[in-house]
Amino acid sequence: MPERRPRLRRAAYLTAVATSCGAFGLSLAGIANTQGKVRPNGDAAALAKKLQQRTHGPCHRPPPVQRQV
């Protein structure tokens, strides 16, 4: 049976690669399907606008305090 082990490994590897590629393809298809279906005046847009107004910049931290020397 030692000659079967490399074949099983190869088959398992190819199955894993095919599954990963399939999952990636399906996720891209799902993203492409939702393009253009989000309403600009819907709940998601309102939430995004609210979150944008709450942030203090690109790093979400308040501006640094300047020390006087």
CHARMM-style PDB file with segment names, atoms N, HN, CA, C and O in Angstrom:
ATOM      1  N   MET     1       0.776  -1.208   0.000  1.00  0.00      PROA
ATOM      2  CA  MET     1       0.000   0.000   0.000  1.00  0.00      PROA
ATOM      3  C   MET     1       0.825   1.284   0.000  1.00  0.00      PROA
ATOM      4  O   MET     1       0.248   2.363  -0.137  1.00  0.00      PROA
ATOM      5  N   PRO     2       2.135   1.219   0.145  1.00  0.00      PROA
ATOM      6  CA  PRO     2       2.898   2.468   0.134  1.00  0.00      PROA
ATOM      7  C   PRO     2       2.767   3.221  -1.187  1.00  0.00      PROA
ATOM      8  O   PRO     2       2.888   4.446  -1.208  1.00  0.00      PROA
ATOM      9  N   GLU     3       2.520   2.509  -2.292  1.00  0.00      PROA
ATOM     10  HN  GLU     3       2.422   1.514  -2.274  1.00  0.00      PROA
ATOM     11  CA  GLU     3       2.397   3.197  -3.579  1.00  0.00      PROA
ATOM     12  C   GLU     3       1.077   3.951  -3.699  1.00  0.00      PROA
ATOM     13  O   GLU     3       0.957   4.817  -4.565  1.00  0.00      PROA
ATOM     14  N   ARG     4       0.085   3.656  -2.866  1.00  0.00      PROA
ATOM     15  HN  ARG     4       0.183   2.952  -2.163  1.00  0.00      PROA
ATOM     16  CA  ARG     4      -1.202   4.348  -2.915  1.00  0.00      PROA
ATOM     17  C   ARG     4      -1.161   5.703  -2.218  1.00  0.00      PROA
ATOM     18  O   ARG     4      -1.911   6.609  -2.578  1.00  0.00      PROA
ATOM     19  N   ARG     5      -0.294   5.845  -1.228  1.00  0.00      PROA
ATOM     20  HN  ARG     5       0.316   5.108  -0.936  1.00  0.00      PROA
ATOM     21  CA  ARG     5      -0.263   7.056  -0.419  1.00  0.00      PROA
ATOM     22  C   ARG     5       0.005   8.321  -1.244  1.00  0.00      PROA
ATOM     23  O   ARG     5      -0.687   9.318  -1.040  1.00  0.00      PROA
ATOM     24  N   PRO     6       0.979   8.327  -2.168  1.00  0.00      PROA
ATOM     25  CA  PRO     6       1.178   9.549  -2.971  1.00  0.00      PROA
ATOM     26  C   PRO     6      -0.038   9.899  -3.831  1.00  0.00      PROA
ATOM     27  O   PRO     6      -0.340  11.075  -4.031  1.00  0.00      PROA
ATOM     28  N   ARG     7      -0.727   8.888  -4.334  1.00  0.00      PROA
ATOM     29  HN  ARG     7      -0.481   7.933  -4.171  1.00  0.00      PROA
ATOM     30  CA  ARG     7      -1.921   9.153  -5.139  1.00  0.00      PROA
ATOM     31  C   ARG     7      -3.024   9.771  -4.297  1.00  0.00      PROA
ATOM     32  O   ARG     7      -3.702  10.696  -4.745  1.00  0.00      PROA
ATOM     33  N   LEU     8      -3.210   9.275  -3.092  1.00  0.00      PROA
ATOM     34  HN  LEU     8      -2.659   8.523  -2.729  1.00  0.00      PROA
ATOM     35  CA  LEU     8      -4.229   9.827  -2.209  1.00  0.00      PROA
ATOM     36  C   LEU     8      -3.892  11.264  -1.826  1.00  0.00      PROA
ATOM     37  O   LEU     8      -4.770  12.126  -1.780  1.00  0.00      PROA
ATOM     38  N   ARG     9      -2.622  11.511  -1.554  1.00  0.00      PROA
ATOM     39  HN  ARG     9      -1.909  10.810  -1.591  1.00  0.00      PROA
ATOM     40  CA  ARG     9      -2.209  12.882  -1.233  1.00  0.00      PROA
ATOM     41  C   ARG     9      -2.459  13.817  -2.401  1.00  0.00      PROA
ATOM     42  O   ARG     9      -2.970  14.923  -2.231  1.00  0.00      PROA
ATOM     43  N   ARG    10      -2.095  13.364  -3.579  1.00  0.00      PROA
ATOM     44  HN  ARG    10      -1.679  12.465  -3.717  1.00  0.00      PROA
ATOM     45  CA  ARG    10      -2.291  14.185  -4.778  1.00  0.00      PROA
ATOM     46  C   ARG    10      -3.773  14.445  -5.018  1.00  0.00      PROA
ATOM     47  O   ARG    10      -4.160  15.564  -5.356  1.00  0.00      PROA
ATOM     48  N   ALA    11      -4.596  13.427  -4.847  1.00  0.00      PROA
ATOM     49  HN  ALA    11      -4.281  12.519  -4.572  1.00  0.00      PROA
ATOM     50  CA  ALA    11      -6.038  13.592  -5.037  1.00  0.00      PROA
ATOM     51  C   ALA    11      -6.621  14.543  -3.988  1.00  0.00      PROA
ATOM     52  O   ALA    11      -7.467  15.381  -4.301  1.00  0.00      PROA
ATOM     53  N   ALA    12      -6.163  14.405  -2.747  1.00  0.00      PROA
ATOM     54  HN  ALA    12      -5.476  13.724  -2.493  1.00  0.00      PROA
ATOM     55  CA  ALA    12      -6.648  15.297  -1.692  1.00  0.00      PROA
ATOM     56  C   ALA    12      -6.224  16.736  -1.971  1.00  0.00      PROA
ATOM     57  O   ALA    12      -7.004  17.668  -1.773  1.00  0.00      PROA
ATOM     58  N   TYR    13      -4.993  16.914  -2.429  1.00  0.00      PROA
ATOM     59  HN  TYR    13      -4.360  16.157  -2.591  1.00  0.00      PROA
ATOM     60  CA  TYR    13      -4.507  18.255  -2.743  1.00  0.00      PROA
ATOM     61  C   TYR    13      -5.316  18.865  -3.886  1.00  0.00      PROA
ATOM     62  O   TYR    13      -5.735  20.020  -3.801  1.00  0.00      PROA
ATOM     63  N   LEU    14      -5.535  18.106  -4.942  1.00  0.00      PROA
ATOM     64  HN  LEU    14      -5.195  17.168  -5.011  1.00  0.00      PROA
ATOM     65  CA  LEU    14      -6.293  18.626  -6.075  1.00  0.00      PROA
ATOM     66  C   LEU    14      -7.734  18.941  -5.684  1.00  0.00      PROA
ATOM     67  O   LEU    14      -8.312  19.913  -6.171  1.00  0.00      PROA
ATOM     68  N   THR    15      -8.315  18.123  -4.807  1.00  0.00      PROA
ATOM     69  HN  THR    15      -7.845  17.333  -4.412  1.00  0.00      PROA
ATOM     70  CA  THR    15      -9.666  18.387  -4.323  1.00  0.00      PROA
ATOM     71  C   THR    15      -9.698  19.682  -3.521  1.00  0.00      PROA
ATOM     72  O   THR    15     -10.618  20.486  -3.674  1.00  0.00      PROA
ATOM     73  N   ALA    16      -8.697  19.889  -2.665  1.00  0.00      PROA
ATOM     74  HN  ALA    16      -7.949  19.237  -2.541  1.00  0.00      PROA
ATOM     75  CA  ALA    16      -8.639  21.116  -1.867  1.00  0.00      PROA
ATOM     76  C   ALA    16      -8.467  22.349  -2.751  1.00  0.00      PROA
ATOM     77  O   ALA    16      -9.103  23.377  -2.519  1.00  0.00      PROA
ATOM     78  N   VAL    17      -7.612  22.246  -3.759  1.00  0.00      PROA
ATOM     79  HN  VAL    17      -7.095  21.411  -3.947  1.00  0.00      PROA
ATOM     80  CA  VAL    17      -7.398  23.371  -4.674  1.00  0.00      PROA
ATOM     81  C   VAL    17      -8.675  23.677  -5.450  1.00  0.00      PROA
ATOM     82  O   VAL    17      -9.053  24.841  -5.583  1.00  0.00      PROA
ATOM     83  N   ALA    18      -9.333  22.656  -5.957  1.00  0.00      PROA
ATOM     84  HN  ALA    18      -9.025  21.711  -5.850  1.00  0.00      PROA
ATOM     85  CA  ALA    18     -10.564  22.860  -6.712  1.00  0.00      PROA
ATOM     86  C   ALA    18     -11.654  23.469  -5.830  1.00  0.00      PROA
ATOM     87  O   ALA    18     -12.398  24.343  -6.276  1.00  0.00      PROA
ATOM     88  N   THR    19     -11.750  23.013  -4.589  1.00  0.00      PROA
ATOM     89  HN  THR    19     -11.146  22.303  -4.227  1.00  0.00      PROA
ATOM     90  CA  THR    19     -12.748  23.558  -3.676  1.00  0.00      PROA
ATOM     91  C   THR    19     -12.460  25.023  -3.376  1.00  0.00      PROA
ATOM     92  O   THR    19     -13.375  25.846  -3.357  1.00  0.00      PROA
ATOM     93  N   SER    20     -11.200  25.349  -3.142  1.00  0.00      PROA
ATOM     94  HN  SER    20     -10.457  24.680  -3.157  1.00  0.00      PROA
ATOM     95  CA  SER    20     -10.823  26.744  -2.863  1.00  0.00      PROA
ATOM     96  C   SER    20     -11.125  27.645  -4.059  1.00  0.00      PROA
ATOM     97  O   SER    20     -11.659  28.742  -3.898  1.00  0.00      PROA
ATOM     98  N   CYS    21     -10.788  27.185  -5.233  1.00  0.00      PROA
ATOM     99  HN  CYS    21     -10.354  26.293  -5.363  1.00  0.00      PROA
ATOM    100  CA  CYS    21     -11.058  27.973  -6.442  1.00  0.00      PROA
ATOM    101  C   CYS    21     -12.559  28.148  -6.652  1.00  0.00      PROA
ATOM    102  O   CYS    21     -13.015  29.226  -7.032  1.00  0.00      PROA
ATOM    103  N   GLY    22     -13.307  27.109  -6.408  1.00  0.00      PROA
ATOM    104  HN  GLY    22     -12.936  26.233  -6.099  1.00  0.00      PROA
ATOM    105  CA  GLY    22     -14.758  27.196  -6.546  1.00  0.00      PROA
ATOM    106  C   GLY    22     -15.368  28.172  -5.549  1.00  0.00      PROA
ATOM    107  O   GLY    22     -16.245  28.959  -5.906  1.00  0.00      PROA
ATOM    108  N   ALA    23     -14.911  28.124  -4.303  1.00  0.00      PROA
ATOM    109  HN  ALA    23     -14.199  27.484  -4.013  1.00  0.00      PROA
ATOM    110  CA  ALA    23     -15.430  29.048  -3.286  1.00  0.00      PROA
ATOM    111  C   ALA    23     -15.085  30.492  -3.637  1.00  0.00      PROA
ATOM    112  O   ALA    23     -15.911  31.390  -3.475  1.00  0.00      PROA
ATOM    113  N   PHE    24     -13.869  30.709  -4.114  1.00  0.00      PROA
ATOM    114  HN  PHE    24     -13.198  29.980  -4.245  1.00  0.00      PROA
ATOM    115  CA  PHE    24     -13.465  32.056  -4.513  1.00  0.00      PROA
ATOM    116  C   PHE    24     -14.316  32.551  -5.688  1.00  0.00      PROA
ATOM    117  O   PHE    24     -14.765  33.697  -5.694  1.00  0.00      PROA
ATOM    118  N   GLY    25     -14.528  31.702  -6.658  1.00  0.00      PROA
ATOM    119  HN  GLY    25     -14.162  30.771  -6.653  1.00  0.00      PROA
ATOM    120  CA  GLY    25     -15.350  32.075  -7.809  1.00  0.00      PROA
ATOM    121  C   GLY    25     -16.780  32.392  -7.417  1.00  0.00      PROA
ATOM    122  O   GLY    25     -17.371  33.348  -7.921  1.00  0.00      PROA
ATOM    123  N   LEU    26     -17.337  31.591  -6.520  1.00  0.00      PROA
ATOM    124  HN  LEU    26     -16.858  30.815  -6.111  1.00  0.00      PROA
ATOM    125  CA  LEU    26     -18.711  31.850  -6.071  1.00  0.00      PROA
ATOM    126  C   LEU    26     -18.805  33.149  -5.273  1.00  0.00      PROA
ATOM    127  O   LEU    26     -19.799  33.868  -5.383  1.00  0.00      PROA
ATOM    128  N   SER    27     -17.790  33.457  -4.476  1.00  0.00      PROA
ATOM    129  HN  SER    27     -16.983  32.873  -4.387  1.00  0.00      PROA
ATOM    130  CA  SER    27     -17.824  34.710  -3.722  1.00  0.00      PROA
ATOM    131  C   SER    27     -17.738  35.903  -4.668  1.00  0.00      PROA
ATOM    132  O   SER    27     -18.417  36.909  -4.460  1.00  0.00      PROA
ATOM    133  N   LEU    28     -16.907  35.799  -5.709  1.00  0.00      PROA
ATOM    134  HN  LEU    28     -16.356  34.982  -5.878  1.00  0.00      PROA
ATOM    135  CA  LEU    28     -16.842  36.884  -6.689  1.00  0.00      PROA
ATOM    136  C   LEU    28     -18.161  37.035  -7.444  1.00  0.00      PROA
ATOM    137  O   LEU    28     -18.586  38.151  -7.742  1.00  0.00      PROA
ATOM    138  N   ALA    29     -18.795  35.927  -7.747  1.00  0.00      PROA
ATOM    139  HN  ALA    29     -18.449  35.020  -7.505  1.00  0.00      PROA
ATOM    140  CA  ALA    29     -20.087  35.989  -8.433  1.00  0.00      PROA
ATOM    141  C   ALA    29     -21.135  36.639  -7.531  1.00  0.00      PROA
ATOM    142  O   ALA    29     -21.978  37.402  -8.003  1.00  0.00      PROA
ATOM    143  N   GLY    30     -21.081  36.337  -6.242  1.00  0.00      PROA
ATOM    144  HN  GLY    30     -20.396  35.717  -5.859  1.00  0.00      PROA
ATOM    145  CA  GLY    30     -22.024  36.950  -5.306  1.00  0.00      PROA
ATOM    146  C   GLY    30     -21.807  38.443  -5.201  1.00  0.00      PROA
ATOM    147  O   GLY    30     -22.769  39.209  -5.135  1.00  0.00      PROA
ATOM    148  N   ILE    31     -20.552  38.865  -5.184  1.00  0.00      PROA
ATOM    149  HN  ILE    31     -19.771  38.242  -5.238  1.00  0.00      PROA
ATOM    150  CA  ILE    31     -20.261  40.292  -5.132  1.00  0.00      PROA
ATOM    151  C   ILE    31     -20.746  40.978  -6.406  1.00  0.00      PROA
ATOM    152  O   ILE    31     -21.322  42.064  -6.348  1.00  0.00      PROA
ATOM    153  N   ALA    32     -20.518  40.354  -7.539  1.00  0.00      PROA
ATOM    154  HN  ALA    32     -20.050  39.471  -7.586  1.00  0.00      PROA
ATOM    155  CA  ALA    32     -20.946  40.932  -8.811  1.00  0.00      PROA
ATOM    156  C   ALA    32     -22.465  41.007  -8.901  1.00  0.00      PROA
ATOM    157  O   ALA    32     -23.006  41.921  -9.522  1.00  0.00      PROA
ATOM    158  N   ASN    33     -23.152  40.056  -8.288  1.00  0.00      PROA
ATOM    159  HN  ASN    33     -22.712  39.313  -7.783  1.00  0.00      PROA
ATOM    160  CA  ASN    33     -24.617  40.046  -8.310  1.00  0.00      PROA
ATOM    161  C   ASN    33     -25.215  41.211  -7.543  1.00  0.00      PROA
ATOM    162  O   ASN    33     -26.261  41.729  -7.935  1.00  0.00      PROA
ATOM    163  N   THR    34     -24.581  41.636  -6.464  1.00  0.00      PROA
ATOM    164  HN  THR    34     -23.731  41.216  -6.145  1.00  0.00      PROA
ATOM    165  CA  THR    34     -25.141  42.705  -5.643  1.00  0.00      PROA
ATOM    166  C   THR    34     -24.782  44.087  -6.146  1.00  0.00      PROA
ATOM    167  O   THR    34     -25.304  45.076  -5.630  1.00  0.00      PROA
ATOM    168  N   GLN    35     -23.916  44.190  -7.127  1.00  0.00      PROA
ATOM    169  HN  GLN    35     -23.493  43.387  -7.546  1.00  0.00      PROA
ATOM    170  CA  GLN    35     -23.496  45.500  -7.628  1.00  0.00      PROA
ATOM    171  C   GLN    35     -24.692  46.244  -8.213  1.00  0.00      PROA
ATOM    172  O   GLN    35     -25.396  45.721  -9.078  1.00  0.00      PROA
ATOM    173  N   GLY    36     -24.915  47.458  -7.740  1.00  0.00      PROA
ATOM    174  HN  GLY    36     -24.343  47.883  -7.037  1.00  0.00      PROA
ATOM    175  CA  GLY    36     -26.009  48.278  -8.242  1.00  0.00      PROA
ATOM    176  C   GLY    36     -27.332  48.047  -7.561  1.00  0.00      PROA
ATOM    177  O   GLY    36     -28.313  48.705  -7.908  1.00  0.00      PROA
ATOM    178  N   LYS    37     -27.404  47.137  -6.603  1.00  0.00      PROA
ATOM    179  HN  LYS    37     -26.607  46.603  -6.321  1.00  0.00      PROA
ATOM    180  CA  LYS    37     -28.675  46.856  -5.945  1.00  0.00      PROA
ATOM    181  C   LYS    37     -28.821  47.551  -4.594  1.00  0.00      PROA
ATOM    182  O   LYS    37     -29.869  47.453  -3.956  1.00  0.00      PROA
ATOM    183  N   VAL    38     -27.773  48.254  -4.155  1.00  0.00      PROA
ATOM    184  HN  VAL    38     -26.921  48.334  -4.674  1.00  0.00      PROA
ATOM    185  CA  VAL    38     -27.839  48.967  -2.887  1.00  0.00      PROA
ATOM    186  C   VAL    38     -28.408  50.353  -3.157  1.00  0.00      PROA
ATOM    187  O   VAL    38     -27.910  51.085  -4.011  1.00  0.00      PROA
ATOM    188  N   ARG    39     -29.460  50.704  -2.416  1.00  0.00      PROA
ATOM    189  HN  ARG    39     -29.865  50.109  -1.722  1.00  0.00      PROA
ATOM    190  CA  ARG    39     -30.113  51.997  -2.626  1.00  0.00      PROA
ATOM    191  C   ARG    39     -29.304  53.108  -1.949  1.00  0.00      PROA
ATOM    192  O   ARG    39     -28.868  52.940  -0.810  1.00  0.00      PROA
ATOM    193  N   PRO    40     -29.100  54.224  -2.624  1.00  0.00      PROA
ATOM    194  CA  PRO    40     -28.320  55.308  -2.034  1.00  0.00      PROA
ATOM    195  C   PRO    40     -29.033  55.997  -0.871  1.00  0.00      PROA
ATOM    196  O   PRO    40     -28.394  56.700  -0.088  1.00  0.00      PROA
ATOM    197  N   ASN    41     -30.336  55.804  -0.749  1.00  0.00      PROA
ATOM    198  HN  ASN    41     -30.855  55.233  -1.385  1.00  0.00      PROA
ATOM    199  CA  ASN    41     -31.066  56.437   0.351  1.00  0.00      PROA
ATOM    200  C   ASN    41     -31.603  55.394   1.336  1.00  0.00      PROA
ATOM    201  O   ASN    41     -32.540  55.673   2.083  1.00  0.00      PROA
ATOM    202  N   GLY    42     -31.027  54.223   1.340  1.00  0.00      PROA
ATOM    203  HN  GLY    42     -30.265  53.996   0.733  1.00  0.00      PROA
ATOM    204  CA  GLY    42     -31.499  53.146   2.215  1.00  0.00      PROA
ATOM    205  C   GLY    42     -30.832  53.159   3.578  1.00  0.00      PROA
ATOM    206  O   GLY    42     -30.088  54.080   3.917  1.00  0.00      PROA
ATOM    207  N   ASP    43     -31.112  52.117   4.357  1.00  0.00      PROA
ATOM    208  HN  ASP    43     -31.716  51.369   4.082  1.00  0.00      PROA
ATOM    209  CA  ASP    43     -30.581  52.002   5.712  1.00  0.00      PROA
ATOM    210  C   ASP    43     -29.060  51.879   5.721  1.00  0.00      PROA
ATOM    211  O   ASP    43     -28.396  52.479   6.567  1.00  0.00      PROA
ATOM    212  N   ALA    44     -28.507  51.113   4.796  1.00  0.00      PROA
ATOM    213  HN  ALA    44     -29.045  50.626   4.108  1.00  0.00      PROA
ATOM    214  CA  ALA    44     -27.056  50.929   4.758  1.00  0.00      PROA
ATOM    215  C   ALA    44     -26.348  52.245   4.450  1.00  0.00      PROA
ATOM    216  O   ALA    44     -25.302  52.536   5.029  1.00  0.00      PROA
ATOM    217  N   ALA    45     -26.905  53.026   3.558  1.00  0.00      PROA
ATOM    218  HN  ALA    45     -27.755  52.789   3.088  1.00  0.00      PROA
ATOM    219  CA  ALA    45     -26.306  54.319   3.221  1.00  0.00      PROA
ATOM    220  C   ALA    45     -26.376  55.274   4.409  1.00  0.00      PROA
ATOM    221  O   ALA    45     -25.429  56.018   4.663  1.00  0.00      PROA
ATOM    222  N   ALA    46     -27.484  55.257   5.129  1.00  0.00      PROA
ATOM    223  HN  ALA    46     -28.253  54.653   4.922  1.00  0.00      PROA
ATOM    224  CA  ALA    46     -27.620  56.121   6.308  1.00  0.00      PROA
ATOM    225  C   ALA    46     -26.617  55.724   7.391  1.00  0.00      PROA
ATOM    226  O   ALA    46     -26.012  56.585   8.028  1.00  0.00      PROA
ATOM    227  N   LEU    47     -26.446  54.430   7.593  1.00  0.00      PROA
ATOM    228  HN  LEU    47     -26.938  53.730   7.075  1.00  0.00      PROA
ATOM    229  CA  LEU    47     -25.488  53.954   8.589  1.00  0.00      PROA
ATOM    230  C   LEU    47     -24.056  54.325   8.198  1.00  0.00      PROA
ATOM    231  O   LEU    47     -23.271  54.746   9.047  1.00  0.00      PROA
ATOM    232  N   ALA    48     -23.721  54.173   6.938  1.00  0.00      PROA
ATOM    233  HN  ALA    48     -24.359  53.831   6.248  1.00  0.00      PROA
ATOM    234  CA  ALA    48     -22.384  54.525   6.465  1.00  0.00      PROA
ATOM    235  C   ALA    48     -22.129  56.021   6.643  1.00  0.00      PROA
ATOM    236  O   ALA    48     -21.033  56.423   7.033  1.00  0.00      PROA
ATOM    237  N   LYS    49     -23.126  56.832   6.363  1.00  0.00      PROA
ATOM    238  HN  LYS    49     -24.017  56.505   6.046  1.00  0.00      PROA
ATOM    239  CA  LYS    49     -22.973  58.281   6.516  1.00  0.00      PROA
ATOM    240  C   LYS    49     -22.775  58.649   7.983  1.00  0.00      PROA
ATOM    241  O   LYS    49     -21.957  59.510   8.309  1.00  0.00      PROA
ATOM    242  N   LYS    50     -23.528  57.992   8.867  1.00  0.00      PROA
ATOM    243  HN  LYS    50     -24.192  57.292   8.602  1.00  0.00      PROA
ATOM    244  CA  LYS    50     -23.401  58.256  10.300  1.00  0.00      PROA
ATOM    245  C   LYS    50     -22.012  57.867  10.803  1.00  0.00      PROA
ATOM    246  O   LYS    50     -21.401  58.603  11.577  1.00  0.00      PROA
ATOM    247  N   LEU    51     -21.519  56.719  10.366  1.00  0.00      PROA
ATOM    248  HN  LEU    51     -22.015  56.121   9.737  1.00  0.00      PROA
ATOM    249  CA  LEU    51     -20.188  56.269  10.778  1.00  0.00      PROA
ATOM    250  C   LEU    51     -19.100  57.191  10.244  1.00  0.00      PROA
ATOM    251  O   LEU    51     -18.104  57.434  10.925  1.00  0.00      PROA
ATOM    252  N   GLN    52     -19.279  57.700   9.050  1.00  0.00      PROA
ATOM    253  HN  GLN    52     -20.089  57.503   8.497  1.00  0.00      PROA
ATOM    254  CA  GLN    52     -18.302  58.595   8.447  1.00  0.00      PROA
ATOM    255  C   GLN    52     -18.218  59.902   9.225  1.00  0.00      PROA
ATOM    256  O   GLN    52     -17.134  60.465   9.379  1.00  0.00      PROA
ATOM    257  N   GLN    53     -19.333  60.380   9.707  1.00  0.00      PROA
ATOM    258  HN  GLN    53     -20.214  59.923   9.582  1.00  0.00      PROA
ATOM    259  CA  GLN    53     -19.347  61.642  10.437  1.00  0.00      PROA
ATOM    260  C   GLN    53     -18.728  61.495  11.823  1.00  0.00      PROA
ATOM    261  O   GLN    53     -18.227  62.474  12.377  1.00  0.00      PROA
ATOM    262  N   ARG    54     -18.752  60.300  12.391  1.00  0.00      PROA
ATOM    263  HN  ARG    54     -19.159  59.505  11.942  1.00  0.00      PROA
ATOM    264  CA  ARG    54     -18.216  60.082  13.731  1.00  0.00      PROA
ATOM    265  C   ARG    54     -16.705  59.951  13.753  1.00  0.00      PROA
ATOM    266  O   ARG    54     -16.104  60.163  14.806  1.00  0.00      PROA
ATOM    267  N   THR    55     -16.070  59.618  12.661  1.00  0.00      PROA
ATOM    268  HN  THR    55     -16.558  59.447  11.805  1.00  0.00      PROA
ATOM    269  CA  THR    55     -14.626  59.359  12.660  1.00  0.00      PROA
ATOM    270  C   THR    55     -13.849  60.661  12.677  1.00  0.00      PROA
ATOM    271  O   THR    55     -14.339  61.700  12.234  1.00  0.00      PROA
ATOM    272  N   HSD    56     -12.631  60.594  13.192  1.00  0.00      PROA
ATOM    273  HN  HSD    56     -12.233  59.751  13.552  1.00  0.00      PROA
ATOM    274  CA  HSD    56     -11.776  61.769  13.306  1.00  0.00      PROA
ATOM    275  C   HSD    56     -10.693  61.791  12.243  1.00  0.00      PROA
ATOM    276  O   HSD    56      -9.823  62.661  12.301  1.00  0.00      PROA
ATOM    277  N   GLY    57     -10.697  60.933  11.331  1.00  0.00      PROA
ATOM    278  HN  GLY    57     -11.403  60.227  11.284  1.00  0.00      PROA
ATOM    279  CA  GLY    57      -9.672  60.887  10.293  1.00  0.00      PROA
ATOM    280  C   GLY    57      -9.475  59.461   9.824  1.00  0.00      PROA
ATOM    281  O   GLY    57     -10.249  58.570  10.172  1.00  0.00      PROA
ATOM    282  N   PRO    58      -8.435  59.248   9.031  1.00  0.00      PROA
ATOM    283  CA  PRO    58      -8.241  57.918   8.462  1.00  0.00      PROA
ATOM    284  C   PRO    58      -7.872  56.856   9.500  1.00  0.00      PROA
ATOM    285  O   PRO    58      -8.066  55.666   9.252  1.00  0.00      PROA
ATOM    286  N   CYS    59      -7.340  57.266  10.664  1.00  0.00      PROA
ATOM    287  HN  CYS    59      -7.182  58.233  10.865  1.00  0.00      PROA
ATOM    288  CA  CYS    59      -6.932  56.257  11.635  1.00  0.00      PROA
ATOM    289  C   CYS    59      -7.915  56.154  12.801  1.00  0.00      PROA
ATOM    290  O   CYS    59      -7.667  55.400  13.742  1.00  0.00      PROA
ATOM    291  N   HSD    60      -9.021  56.891  12.758  1.00  0.00      PROA
ATOM    292  HN  HSD    60      -9.222  57.503  11.994  1.00  0.00      PROA
ATOM    293  CA  HSD    60     -10.085  56.834  13.771  1.00  0.00      PROA
ATOM    294  C   HSD    60      -9.601  57.231  15.161  1.00  0.00      PROA
ATOM    295  O   HSD    60     -10.157  56.774  16.160  1.00  0.00      PROA
ATOM    296  N   ARG    61      -8.595  58.058  15.240  1.00  0.00      PROA
ATOM    297  HN  ARG    61      -8.143  58.430  14.429  1.00  0.00      PROA
ATOM    298  CA  ARG    61      -8.106  58.546  16.531  1.00  0.00      PROA
ATOM    299  C   ARG    61      -8.293  60.053  16.586  1.00  0.00      PROA
ATOM    300  O   ARG    61      -8.262  60.714  15.548  1.00  0.00      PROA
ATOM    301  N   PRO    62      -8.487  60.607  17.770  1.00  0.00      PROA
ATOM    302  CA  PRO    62      -8.576  62.073  17.852  1.00  0.00      PROA
ATOM    303  C   PRO    62      -7.233  62.694  17.494  1.00  0.00      PROA
ATOM    304  O   PRO    62      -6.194  62.046  17.627  1.00  0.00      PROA
ATOM    305  N   PRO    63      -7.247  63.936  17.042  1.00  0.00      PROA
ATOM    306  CA  PRO    63      -5.986  64.574  16.661  1.00  0.00      PROA
ATOM    307  C   PRO    63      -5.055  64.690  17.859  1.00  0.00      PROA
ATOM    308  O   PRO    63      -5.522  64.858  18.986  1.00  0.00      PROA
ATOM    309  N   PRO    64      -3.739  64.604  17.636  1.00  0.00      PROA
ATOM    310  CA  PRO    64      -2.788  64.664  18.745  1.00  0.00      PROA
ATOM    311  C   PRO    64      -2.763  66.030  19.403  1.00  0.00      PROA
ATOM    312  O   PRO    64      -2.993  67.052  18.756  1.00  0.00      PROA
ATOM    313  N   VAL    65      -2.482  66.033  20.695  1.00  0.00      PROA
ATOM    314  HN  VAL    65      -2.296  65.202  21.221  1.00  0.00      PROA
ATOM    315  CA  VAL    65      -2.385  67.277  21.446  1.00  0.00      PROA
ATOM    316  C   VAL    65      -0.965  67.810  21.305  1.00  0.00      PROA
ATOM    317  O   VAL    65      -0.001  67.077  21.525  1.00  0.00      PROA
ATOM    318  N   GLN    66      -0.833  69.069  20.944  1.00  0.00      PROA
ATOM    319  HN  GLN    66      -1.617  69.665  20.766  1.00  0.00      PROA
ATOM    320  CA  GLN    66       0.495  69.663  20.780  1.00  0.00      PROA
ATOM    321  C   GLN    66       0.990  70.167  22.128  1.00  0.00      PROA
ATOM    322  O   GLN    66       0.262  70.857  22.841  1.00  0.00      PROA
ATOM    323  N   ARG    67       2.199  69.832  22.472  1.00  0.00      PROA
ATOM    324  HN  ARG    67       2.791  69.272  21.893  1.00  0.00      PROA
ATOM    325  CA  ARG    67       2.804  70.283  23.728  1.00  0.00      PROA
ATOM    326  C   ARG    67       3.579  71.570  23.489  1.00  0.00      PROA
ATOM    327  O   ARG    67       4.210  71.747  22.447  1.00  0.00      PROA
ATOM    328  N   GLN    68       3.522  72.447  24.449  1.00  0.00      PROA
ATOM    329  HN  GLN    68       3.009  72.303  25.295  1.00  0.00      PROA
ATOM    330  CA  GLN    68       4.313  73.678  24.364  1.00  0.00      PROA
ATOM    331  C   GLN    68       5.560  73.515  25.194  1.00  0.00      PROA
ATOM    332  O   GLN    68       5.504  73.118  26.358  1.00  0.00      PROA
ATOM    333  N   VAL    69       6.677  73.822  24.591  1.00  0.00      PROA
ATOM    334  HN  VAL    69       6.723  74.144  23.646  1.00  0.00      PROA
ATOM    335  CA  VAL    69       7.953  73.652  25.278  1.00  0.00      PROA
ATOM    336  C   VAL    69       8.471  74.959  25.797  1.00  0.00      PROA
ATOM    337  OT1 VAL    69       9.540  75.001  26.406  1.00  0.00      PROA
TER     338      VAL     69
END
